[in-house]
Amino acid sequence: MEPPFTYNSFNLLHVMKKMILLAAAMAATLPGIAQTDTIQYRTFQGYLNPHERGTIHIPDILGYRTIKADLHLHTHQSDGGVAPYFRVWEAYQEGLDAIALTDHQPMPRYNKNPDGNISHLQAVKDAEDRGITLIRGAELTSMAWRANFKDVGHINLLFTTDNNRYFPRTDDVTAHQADSVLAVAQADSVWVTANHPGWPDKDSEFSQWLIGQIKKGRVHGVEIFNDFEFYPRAIDYVYDYNLTPIGATDCHWPIAWRFDLKRAHRPMTLIFARDNSVAAIREALFARRSVAYSDNTLAGRKEYVEPLLRASVTAEKTGRTRKGKIEVALKNVSDIPYRFADPATNRLMVAAPLTTTYVWMDDAEMKHTWLVRNIYIRPDKHLEIQPLSLQR
C-alpha cells in the first residue's frame, strides 16, 4: 500500500516544478499569443495563411510535362476587378504553371495608359519571382448587342510580341476589321482561340466568317469550357477543324470569389509540353497536345485523355474474394475523381482523388467496357475503358 500523500517540502517542490514546466509548454504552443508579447505589442500566431505554392495533382503523360494553364484572364486594365500581379499570386497559390492576361479593347480602363501591353508588363516581375510562365495575350471583342457579334464573337490572341498591333481603337470590331487583325496575327505566327462559342445565346454553332478564318489557318483553338459554361458541340470542332481544346476561366473578379476551389480546381487547359517555357507551351498548343478541364470534367482527343486516365488510376486485384466477387483496389493519384459507369449493369463507381477505393467486382464486370462519365471525347460520347486494362 502506498503511503498517504502529504504536502511535505519535497512533494511541494516536485509539484511546483511540474506546474512551471506545464506553463512553459503551454506558452510555447498557444496559437494566440507569442512568447515575446507585452502589453505594448502582441501577435496572433497561426492566424495567417502561408504564402506557399499550391499543388495540382495531375500526372505527366507521354514523356511530356502536364502544364496547368489558364489562358483567358482579365484585369482592371480592361473590365476586370483585380490588378495584373494579383492574377499571378492566385495562380501561384493554386498551383498553376502558366497564365495569359487577355485584356481587350477598349483598354486600358484603369490608368488610361494607351499601351495594350500594360497588363503583361505589370505582371512580369511577379511571375518571374514565383515561377509562373506569363504568356502575352489580348482579346479581340465584338459587342454582344451588335448585329455582327455572332460573326466575330470574341477571339484570344496568344504569344504576341506587341498587343498594340492587334487593338483597333474602338469599342466594337467589325468583321472586316477582325479579318485585317487576324491577317496580321497570322503573319506574326500568333496563336488564336475562338472564345466561348455558346455565349451569350447558348448556340455554339460557328459562323461562316469564323469557319472561313479557320480554313485560312488563322484560328487554332476553341474553348470547350469557359467560366461555368460547357459547350459540348465544340468538341466536334476539335476534330472537324483540327483545333486545340481549351478550358479557361475568363475571370474578371478574384478566382476564389468566382469558384469554389474546395470542390474543384478552376477551369484550365492541361497542356502536354516539353517544359514550362513560353516556347514549349506554344509548340504544344500548335501541335494540339491539350485537354480542356473544368469542374472535374475532361474533354478532348482520346489520344490524350486516355493516357491521362491511365496515368492517374490503376486497378489491382487484392486477392480477397467474397461470394464469387473479387476485391479490386482503384488507386487514384490525381485530384480528379473519375466516375465509371457500366452500361451492362447500370453500376456506378468512383475512383476518389488521392486515395485508394476498394470495390467488389465479378469476373464479368472486370471484362465489361465501362464509360468514364467525366471524360468526353465527343459531345455525346465518353471515354470507354475495361477495368482489367488499368492493371499494371
PAROTOR-284953 format. One record per residue (C-alpha): residue number from 1; z, x, y. Coordinates in pm, whole numbers. Each point is the difference from the previous one (the first is absolute). Last residue first. Layout:
REM residues N
<pt n="NUM" c3="Z" c1="X" c2="Y"/>
...
This chain:
REM residues 392
<pt n="392" c3="-6411" c1="-4" c2="-259"/>
<pt n="391" c3="-4" c1="-376" c2="-59"/>
<pt n="390" c3="-164" c1="-213" c2="268"/>
<pt n="389" c3="-291" c1="-82" c2="-234"/>
<pt n="388" c3="234" c1="-197" c2="-223"/>
<pt n="387" c3="73" c1="-235" c2="290"/>
<pt n="386" c3="-369" c1="-97" c2="15"/>
<pt n="385" c3="-135" c1="-21" c2="355"/>
<pt n="384" c3="-206" c1="-229" c2="221"/>
<pt n="383" c3="-25" c1="40" c2="378"/>
<pt n="382" c3="-14" c1="-335" c2="173"/>
<pt n="381" c3="-304" c1="-210" c2="87"/>
<pt n="380" c3="-39" c1="-280" c2="253"/>
<pt n="379" c3="-75" c1="197" c2="317"/>
<pt n="378" c3="-107" c1="302" c2="-206"/>
<pt n="377" c3="191" c1="310" c2="-115"/>
<pt n="376" c3="337" c1="-151" c2="86"/>
<pt n="375" c3="332" c1="149" c2="-116"/>
<pt n="374" c3="310" c1="-218" c2="43"/>
<pt n="373" c3="-58" c1="-211" c2="-311"/>
<pt n="372" c3="-57" c1="285" c2="-241"/>
<pt n="371" c3="-172" c1="-202" c2="-270"/>
<pt n="370" c3="80" c1="69" c2="-364"/>
<pt n="369" c3="-242" c1="67" c2="-283"/>
<pt n="368" c3="180" c1="-66" c2="-326"/>
<pt n="367" c3="77" c1="283" c2="-241"/>
<pt n="366" c3="369" c1="27" c2="86"/>
<pt n="365" c3="22" c1="-378" c2="-11"/>
<pt n="364" c3="-130" c1="-3" c2="-357"/>
<pt n="363" c3="248" c1="264" c2="-113"/>
<pt n="362" c3="297" c1="-197" c2="130"/>
<pt n="361" c3="165" c1="66" c2="333"/>
<pt n="360" c3="358" c1="36" c2="123"/>
<pt n="359" c3="54" c1="135" c2="350"/>
<pt n="358" c3="201" c1="284" c2="153"/>
<pt n="357" c3="-53" c1="86" c2="366"/>
<pt n="356" c3="34" c1="363" c2="104"/>
<pt n="355" c3="60" c1="75" c2="368"/>
<pt n="354" c3="-165" c1="107" c2="323"/>
<pt n="353" c3="-166" c1="-336" c2="63"/>
<pt n="352" c3="28" c1="-286" c2="-249"/>
<pt n="351" c3="-268" c1="-28" c2="-267"/>
<pt n="350" c3="-28" c1="-378" c2="1"/>
<pt n="349" c3="-75" c1="-233" c2="-286"/>
<pt n="348" c3="-182" c1="-332" c2="-28"/>
<pt n="347" c3="-94" c1="-193" c2="-312"/>
<pt n="346" c3="-275" c1="-258" c2="20"/>
<pt n="345" c3="-60" c1="63" c2="-374"/>
<pt n="344" c3="-368" c1="94" c2="-15"/>
<pt n="343" c3="-31" c1="60" c2="374"/>
<pt n="342" c3="265" c1="276" c2="-20"/>
<pt n="341" c3="126" c1="70" c2="353"/>
<pt n="340" c3="124" c1="332" c2="142"/>
<pt n="339" c3="166" c1="49" c2="339"/>
<pt n="338" c3="33" c1="357" c2="125"/>
<pt n="337" c3="297" c1="57" c2="229"/>
<pt n="336" c3="-123" c1="266" c2="248"/>
<pt n="335" c3="244" c1="274" c2="103"/>
<pt n="334" c3="-133" c1="231" c2="-271"/>
<pt n="333" c3="145" c1="174" c2="-307"/>
<pt n="332" c3="-22" c1="-310" c2="-222"/>
<pt n="331" c3="119" c1="30" c2="-360"/>
<pt n="330" c3="-73" c1="-296" c2="-225"/>
<pt n="329" c3="210" c1="53" c2="-313"/>
<pt n="328" c3="-120" c1="-208" c2="-294"/>
<pt n="327" c3="225" c1="-159" c2="-259"/>
<pt n="326" c3="-197" c1="-119" c2="-300"/>
<pt n="325" c3="4" c1="-352" c2="-136"/>
<pt n="324" c3="26" c1="-124" c2="-357"/>
<pt n="323" c3="340" c1="-157" c2="48"/>
<pt n="322" c3="135" c1="303" c2="185"/>
<pt n="321" c3="-132" c1="355" c2="-9"/>
<pt n="320" c3="115" c1="324" c2="162"/>
<pt n="319" c3="-225" c1="304" c2="-16"/>
<pt n="318" c3="-13" c1="40" c2="378"/>
<pt n="317" c3="-372" c1="-72" c2="25"/>
<pt n="316" c3="-136" c1="152" c2="320"/>
<pt n="315" c3="-189" c1="-159" c2="289"/>
<pt n="314" c3="-76" c1="217" c2="303"/>
<pt n="313" c3="-42" c1="-110" c2="360"/>
<pt n="312" c3="-82" c1="190" c2="320"/>
<pt n="311" c3="-273" c1="248" c2="-95"/>
<pt n="310" c3="-166" c1="-268" c2="-210"/>
<pt n="309" c3="11" c1="-248" c2="288"/>
<pt n="308" c3="-153" c1="249" c2="242"/>
<pt n="307" c3="-262" c1="98" c2="-257"/>
<pt n="306" c3="-95" c1="-370" c2="-22"/>
<pt n="305" c3="-9" c1="-58" c2="376"/>
<pt n="304" c3="-239" c1="290" c2="60"/>
<pt n="303" c3="-299" c1="-53" c2="-231"/>
<pt n="302" c3="67" c1="-374" c2="12"/>
<pt n="301" c3="-107" c1="-9" c2="364"/>
<pt n="300" c3="230" c1="-158" c2="252"/>
<pt n="299" c3="296" c1="-226" c2="58"/>
<pt n="298" c3="371" c1="65" c2="-49"/>
<pt n="297" c3="290" c1="-240" c2="55"/>
<pt n="296" c3="363" c1="99" c2="62"/>
<pt n="295" c3="-2" c1="-177" c2="338"/>
<pt n="294" c3="-314" c1="184" c2="113"/>
<pt n="293" c3="-210" c1="283" c2="-142"/>
<pt n="292" c3="-371" c1="86" c2="27"/>
<pt n="291" c3="-130" c1="267" c2="-240"/>
<pt n="290" c3="-195" c1="310" c2="98"/>
<pt n="289" c3="-257" c1="255" c2="-110"/>
<pt n="288" c3="-307" c1="-134" c2="185"/>
<pt n="287" c3="-165" c1="346" c2="31"/>
<pt n="286" c3="-7" c1="-48" c2="379"/>
<pt n="285" c3="369" c1="-81" c2="-22"/>
<pt n="284" c3="76" c1="306" c2="-213"/>
<pt n="283" c3="-189" c1="238" c2="231"/>
<pt n="282" c3="182" c1="-134" c2="307"/>
<pt n="281" c3="336" c1="36" c2="-172"/>
<pt n="280" c3="-83" c1="360" c2="-93"/>
<pt n="279" c3="-114" c1="89" c2="353"/>
<pt n="278" c3="302" c1="-161" c2="167"/>
<pt n="277" c3="232" c1="191" c2="-231"/>
<pt n="276" c3="235" c1="-150" c2="-256"/>
<pt n="275" c3="-152" c1="164" c2="-305"/>
<pt n="274" c3="-285" c1="-33" c2="-249"/>
<pt n="273" c3="-20" c1="-372" c2="69"/>
<pt n="272" c3="58" c1="-326" c2="-182"/>
<pt n="271" c3="70" c1="-246" c2="280"/>
<pt n="270" c3="246" c1="-285" c2="-44"/>
<pt n="269" c3="-58" c1="-227" c2="297"/>
<pt n="268" c3="291" c1="-185" c2="153"/>
<pt n="267" c3="179" c1="-332" c2="39"/>
<pt n="266" c3="372" c1="68" c2="67"/>
<pt n="265" c3="226" c1="82" c2="-292"/>
<pt n="264" c3="165" c1="-278" c2="-194"/>
<pt n="263" c3="309" c1="-222" c2="-7"/>
<pt n="262" c3="242" c1="223" c2="189"/>
<pt n="261" c3="-280" c1="74" c2="247"/>
<pt n="260" c3="-2" c1="-360" c2="121"/>
<pt n="259" c3="-295" c1="29" c2="239"/>
<pt n="258" c3="-53" c1="-81" c2="369"/>
<pt n="257" c3="325" c1="120" c2="154"/>
<pt n="256" c3="16" c1="303" c2="-230"/>
<pt n="255" c3="-354" c1="93" c2="109"/>
<pt n="254" c3="80" c1="-18" c2="371"/>
<pt n="253" c3="-261" c1="-205" c2="189"/>
<pt n="252" c3="-380" c1="9" c2="17"/>
<pt n="251" c3="-67" c1="54" c2="-370"/>
<pt n="250" c3="-355" c1="2" c2="-133"/>
<pt n="249" c3="192" c1="43" c2="-327"/>
<pt n="248" c3="-267" c1="159" c2="-216"/>
<pt n="247" c3="-165" c1="-24" c2="-342"/>
<pt n="246" c3="-349" c1="142" c2="-46"/>
<pt n="245" c3="-259" c1="-12" c2="-277"/>
<pt n="244" c3="-295" c1="243" c2="48"/>
<pt n="243" c3="-342" c1="-164" c2="6"/>
<pt n="242" c3="-290" c1="11" c2="-246"/>
<pt n="241" c3="-166" c1="-310" c2="149"/>
<pt n="240" c3="24" c1="-234" c2="-300"/>
<pt n="239" c3="287" c1="185" c2="-166"/>
<pt n="238" c3="250" c1="26" c2="286"/>
<pt n="237" c3="-152" c1="-319" c2="140"/>
<pt n="236" c3="123" c1="-190" c2="-306"/>
<pt n="235" c3="354" c1="111" c2="81"/>
<pt n="234" c3="-49" c1="-151" c2="346"/>
<pt n="233" c3="-4" c1="-348" c2="-151"/>
<pt n="232" c3="367" c1="46" c2="-91"/>
<pt n="231" c3="98" c1="18" c2="370"/>
<pt n="230" c3="379" c1="39" c2="6"/>
<pt n="229" c3="203" c1="-53" c2="320"/>
<pt n="228" c3="356" c1="116" c2="75"/>
<pt n="227" c3="-117" c1="282" c2="231"/>
<pt n="226" c3="-351" c1="83" c2="-117"/>
<pt n="225" c3="-89" c1="28" c2="-367"/>
<pt n="224" c3="-355" c1="22" c2="-133"/>
<pt n="223" c3="-111" c1="198" c2="304"/>
<pt n="222" c3="-355" c1="124" c2="-36"/>
<pt n="221" c3="-142" c1="352" c2="-4"/>
<pt n="220" c3="-315" c1="202" c2="73"/>
<pt n="219" c3="-190" c1="-158" c2="288"/>
<pt n="218" c3="-290" c1="188" c2="165"/>
<pt n="217" c3="-224" c1="57" c2="-301"/>
<pt n="216" c3="-288" c1="-205" c2="142"/>
<pt n="215" c3="58" c1="-252" c2="-280"/>
<pt n="214" c3="359" c1="-37" c2="117"/>
<pt n="213" c3="-113" c1="-66" c2="357"/>
<pt n="212" c3="-239" c1="-270" c2="-123"/>
<pt n="211" c3="278" c1="-160" c2="-202"/>
<pt n="210" c3="207" c1="-6" c2="320"/>
<pt n="209" c3="-275" c1="-177" c2="196"/>
<pt n="208" c3="-60" c1="-243" c2="-285"/>
<pt n="207" c3="366" c1="-96" c2="22"/>
<pt n="206" c3="235" c1="76" c2="-287"/>
<pt n="205" c3="173" c1="-290" c2="-172"/>
<pt n="204" c3="380" c1="9" c2="19"/>
<pt n="203" c3="55" c1="-349" c2="143"/>
<pt n="202" c3="369" c1="-57" c2="81"/>
<pt n="201" c3="-96" c1="-77" c2="364"/>
<pt n="200" c3="197" c1="280" c2="171"/>
<pt n="199" c3="-35" c1="223" c2="-194"/>
<pt n="198" c3="-167" c1="8" c2="-341"/>
<pt n="197" c3="-186" c1="329" c2="51"/>
<pt n="196" c3="320" c1="187" c2="102"/>
<pt n="195" c3="-169" c1="321" c2="119"/>
<pt n="194" c3="-340" c1="143" c2="-91"/>
<pt n="193" c3="69" c1="373" c2="-24"/>
<pt n="192" c3="-195" c1="293" c2="146"/>
<pt n="191" c3="13" c1="377" c2="-71"/>
<pt n="190" c3="-145" c1="213" c2="280"/>
<pt n="189" c3="-279" c1="241" c2="-93"/>
<pt n="188" c3="-79" c1="61" c2="373"/>
<pt n="187" c3="-354" c1="-137" c2="-37"/>
<pt n="186" c3="148" c1="-302" c2="-176"/>
<pt n="185" c3="248" c1="-51" c2="282"/>
<pt n="184" c3="-281" c1="10" c2="258"/>
<pt n="183" c3="-195" c1="-263" c2="-193"/>
<pt n="182" c3="321" c1="-196" c2="-45"/>
<pt n="181" c3="51" c1="-13" c2="378"/>
<pt n="180" c3="-360" c1="-113" c2="62"/>
<pt n="179" c3="27" c1="-280" c2="-255"/>
<pt n="178" c3="333" c1="-102" c2="150"/>
<pt n="177" c3="-160" c1="-33" c2="343"/>
<pt n="176" c3="-280" c1="-218" c2="-139"/>
<pt n="175" c3="244" c1="-213" c2="-199"/>
<pt n="174" c3="198" c1="-58" c2="317"/>
<pt n="173" c3="337" c1="159" c2="63"/>
<pt n="172" c3="277" c1="-165" c2="199"/>
<pt n="171" c3="271" c1="125" c2="234"/>
<pt n="170" c3="-239" c1="242" c2="162"/>
<pt n="169" c3="-12" c1="374" c2="60"/>
<pt n="168" c3="-196" c1="61" c2="-321"/>
<pt n="167" c3="203" c1="243" c2="-209"/>
<pt n="166" c3="-183" c1="210" c2="-259"/>
<pt n="165" c3="-56" c1="336" c2="173"/>
<pt n="164" c3="343" c1="-23" c2="160"/>
<pt n="163" c3="154" c1="30" c2="-345"/>
<pt n="162" c3="-71" c1="373" c2="-8"/>
<pt n="161" c3="11" c1="187" c2="-331"/>
<pt n="160" c3="-11" c1="-302" c2="-228"/>
<pt n="159" c3="129" c1="10" c2="-355"/>
<pt n="158" c3="26" c1="-379" c2="-13"/>
<pt n="157" c3="-184" c1="-290" c2="165"/>
<pt n="156" c3="143" c1="-344" c2="-69"/>
<pt n="155" c3="-207" c1="-316" c2="45"/>
<pt n="154" c3="102" c1="-345" c2="118"/>
<pt n="153" c3="-233" c1="-300" c2="-19"/>
<pt n="152" c3="-362" c1="85" c2="76"/>
<pt n="151" c3="-195" c1="-308" c2="-101"/>
<pt n="150" c3="303" c1="-225" c2="-43"/>
<pt n="149" c3="104" c1="65" c2="360"/>
<pt n="148" c3="-341" c1="-67" c2="157"/>
<pt n="147" c3="93" c1="-344" c2="134"/>
<pt n="146" c3="310" c1="126" c2="177"/>
<pt n="145" c3="349" c1="-132" c2="-73"/>
<pt n="144" c3="86" c1="272" c2="-250"/>
<pt n="143" c3="-81" c1="285" c2="236"/>
<pt n="142" c3="-219" c1="278" c2="-134"/>
<pt n="141" c3="194" c1="313" c2="-73"/>
<pt n="140" c3="-68" c1="369" c2="-61"/>
<pt n="139" c3="309" c1="166" c2="-142"/>
<pt n="138" c3="80" c1="368" c2="48"/>
<pt n="137" c3="76" c1="308" c2="-206"/>
<pt n="136" c3="148" c1="349" c2="-20"/>
<pt n="135" c3="168" c1="59" c2="-333"/>
<pt n="134" c3="359" c1="125" c2="12"/>
<pt n="133" c3="121" c1="171" c2="-317"/>
<pt n="132" c3="378" c1="-31" c2="-4"/>
<pt n="131" c3="186" c1="326" c2="-64"/>
<pt n="130" c3="291" c1="-88" c2="226"/>
<pt n="129" c3="-44" c1="257" c2="278"/>
<pt n="128" c3="-379" c1="-33" c2="-7"/>
<pt n="127" c3="20" c1="-379" c2="30"/>
<pt n="126" c3="249" c1="24" c2="286"/>
<pt n="125" c3="-228" c1="241" c2="187"/>
<pt n="124" c3="-315" c1="-209" c2="-53"/>
<pt n="123" c3="144" c1="-338" c2="107"/>
<pt n="122" c3="-75" c1="1" c2="374"/>
<pt n="121" c3="-345" c1="148" c2="-58"/>
<pt n="120" c3="-96" c1="-272" c2="-246"/>
<pt n="119" c3="103" c1="-280" c2="232"/>
<pt n="118" c3="-173" c1="162" c2="301"/>
<pt n="117" c3="-338" c1="50" c2="-166"/>
<pt n="116" c3="-170" c1="-284" c2="190"/>
<pt n="115" c3="72" c1="183" c2="327"/>
<pt n="114" c3="8" c1="-248" c2="289"/>
<pt n="113" c3="374" c1="45" c2="61"/>
<pt n="112" c3="119" c1="-340" c2="122"/>
<pt n="111" c3="357" c1="70" c2="-118"/>
<pt n="110" c3="59" c1="-274" c2="-255"/>
<pt n="109" c3="-328" c1="-189" c2="-30"/>
<pt n="108" c3="-225" c1="278" c2="-119"/>
<pt n="107" c3="-228" c1="-146" c2="-94"/>
<pt n="106" c3="-226" c1="-302" c2="5"/>
<pt n="105" c3="-104" c1="89" c2="-258"/>
<pt n="104" c3="166" c1="88" c2="-326"/>
<pt n="103" c3="291" c1="202" c2="-136"/>
<pt n="102" c3="-56" c1="143" c2="-345"/>
<pt n="101" c3="289" c1="237" c2="-69"/>
<pt n="100" c3="-74" c1="142" c2="-345"/>
<pt n="99" c3="271" c1="83" c2="-250"/>
<pt n="98" c3="63" c1="254" c2="-276"/>
<pt n="97" c3="257" c1="98" c2="-262"/>
<pt n="96" c3="224" c1="-305" c2="-5"/>
<pt n="95" c3="364" c1="34" c2="-102"/>
<pt n="94" c3="170" c1="-290" c2="178"/>
<pt n="93" c3="192" c1="217" c2="246"/>
<pt n="92" c3="-300" c1="221" c2="72"/>
<pt n="91" c3="-233" c1="-295" c2="55"/>
<pt n="90" c3="248" c1="-164" c2="236"/>
<pt n="89" c3="48" c1="322" c2="198"/>
<pt n="88" c3="-375" c1="46" c2="33"/>
<pt n="87" c3="-47" c1="-355" c2="128"/>
<pt n="86" c3="278" c1="71" c2="252"/>
<pt n="85" c3="-205" c1="290" c2="138"/>
<pt n="84" c3="-268" c1="-246" c2="112"/>
<pt n="83" c3="248" c1="-217" c2="194"/>
<pt n="82" c3="71" c1="-355" c2="-113"/>
<pt n="81" c3="-104" c1="-353" c2="101"/>
<pt n="80" c3="-369" c1="-16" c2="-79"/>
<pt n="79" c3="-277" c1="-138" c2="221"/>
<pt n="78" c3="-178" c1="323" c2="94"/>
<pt n="77" c3="194" c1="314" c2="96"/>
<pt n="76" c3="313" c1="-178" c2="-116"/>
<pt n="75" c3="-88" c1="101" c2="-353"/>
<pt n="74" c3="-226" c1="-130" c2="-273"/>
<pt n="73" c3="-46" c1="91" c2="-366"/>
<pt n="72" c3="-285" c1="-9" c2="-252"/>
<pt n="71" c3="-34" c1="288" c2="-247"/>
<pt n="70" c3="338" c1="-22" c2="-172"/>
<pt n="69" c3="-1" c1="276" c2="-261"/>
<pt n="68" c3="170" c1="92" c2="-326"/>
<pt n="67" c3="-185" c1="300" c2="-141"/>
<pt n="66" c3="-14" c1="20" c2="-378"/>
<pt n="65" c3="-72" c1="366" c2="-79"/>
<pt n="64" c3="-300" c1="54" c2="-220"/>
<pt n="63" c3="-25" c1="139" c2="-353"/>
<pt n="62" c3="-102" c1="-338" c2="-138"/>
<pt n="61" c3="317" c1="-168" c2="124"/>
<pt n="60" c3="308" c1="63" c2="218"/>
<pt n="59" c3="289" c1="-238" c2="-49"/>
<pt n="58" c3="135" c1="-271" c2="232"/>
<pt n="57" c3="366" c1="40" c2="91"/>
<pt n="56" c3="18" c1="-34" c2="377"/>
<pt n="55" c3="266" c1="233" c2="133"/>
<pt n="54" c3="170" c1="-9" c2="339"/>
<pt n="53" c3="36" c1="297" c2="231"/>
<pt n="52" c3="349" c1="36" c2="138"/>
<pt n="51" c3="148" c1="-95" c2="335"/>
<pt n="50" c3="332" c1="-105" c2="-153"/>
<pt n="49" c3="104" c1="-350" c2="105"/>
<pt n="48" c3="308" c1="-1" c2="218"/>
<pt n="47" c3="344" c1="-136" c2="-85"/>
<pt n="46" c3="111" c1="264" c2="-250"/>
<pt n="45" c3="252" c1="145" c2="246"/>
<pt n="44" c3="107" c1="-194" c2="307"/>
<pt n="43" c3="81" c1="231" c2="289"/>
<pt n="42" c3="302" c1="41" c2="228"/>
<pt n="41" c3="68" c1="140" c2="345"/>
<pt n="40" c3="286" c1="4" c2="249"/>
<pt n="39" c3="278" c1="-139" c2="-221"/>
<pt n="38" c3="-85" c1="278" c2="-241"/>
<pt n="37" c3="-225" c1="24" c2="-299"/>
<pt n="36" c3="-45" c1="338" c2="-170"/>
<pt n="35" c3="50" c1="-139" c2="-351"/>
<pt n="34" c3="-278" c1="-256" c2="50"/>
<pt n="33" c3="77" c1="-372" c2="-2"/>
<pt n="32" c3="-165" c1="-291" c2="-179"/>
<pt n="31" c3="-121" c1="129" c2="-331"/>
<pt n="30" c3="345" c1="109" c2="-122"/>
<pt n="29" c3="-47" c1="293" c2="-234"/>
<pt n="28" c3="177" c1="289" c2="170"/>
<pt n="27" c3="277" c1="-213" c2="145"/>
<pt n="26" c3="63" c1="-156" c2="-338"/>
<pt n="25" c3="28" c1="340" c2="-166"/>
<pt n="24" c3="241" c1="123" c2="265"/>
<pt n="23" c3="215" c1="-312" c2="-36"/>
<pt n="22" c3="10" c1="42" c2="-377"/>
<pt n="21" c3="98" c1="366" c2="29"/>
<pt n="20" c3="279" c1="-87" c2="245"/>
<pt n="19" c3="125" c1="-282" c2="-224"/>
<pt n="18" c3="1" c1="225" c2="-304"/>
<pt n="17" c3="197" c1="267" c2="186"/>
<pt n="16" c3="251" c1="-261" c2="117"/>
<pt n="15" c3="52" c1="-122" c2="-356"/>
<pt n="14" c3="70" c1="354" c2="-125"/>
<pt n="13" c3="242" c1="70" c2="285"/>
<pt n="12" c3="187" c1="-324" c2="-74"/>
<pt n="11" c3="13" c1="78" c2="-370"/>
<pt n="10" c3="139" c1="350" c2="62"/>
<pt n="9" c3="255" c1="-117" c2="258"/>
<pt n="8" c3="144" c1="-268" c2="-225"/>
<pt n="7" c3="-121" c1="-355" c2="36"/>
<pt n="6" c3="89" c1="-108" c2="-352"/>
<pt n="5" c3="-216" c1="-129" c2="-283"/>
<pt n="4" c3="194" c1="-93" c2="-314"/>
<pt n="3" c3="-16" c1="254" c2="-279"/>
<pt n="2" c3="-284" c1="-38" c2="-247"/>
<pt n="1" c3="94" c1="-126" c2="-346"/>
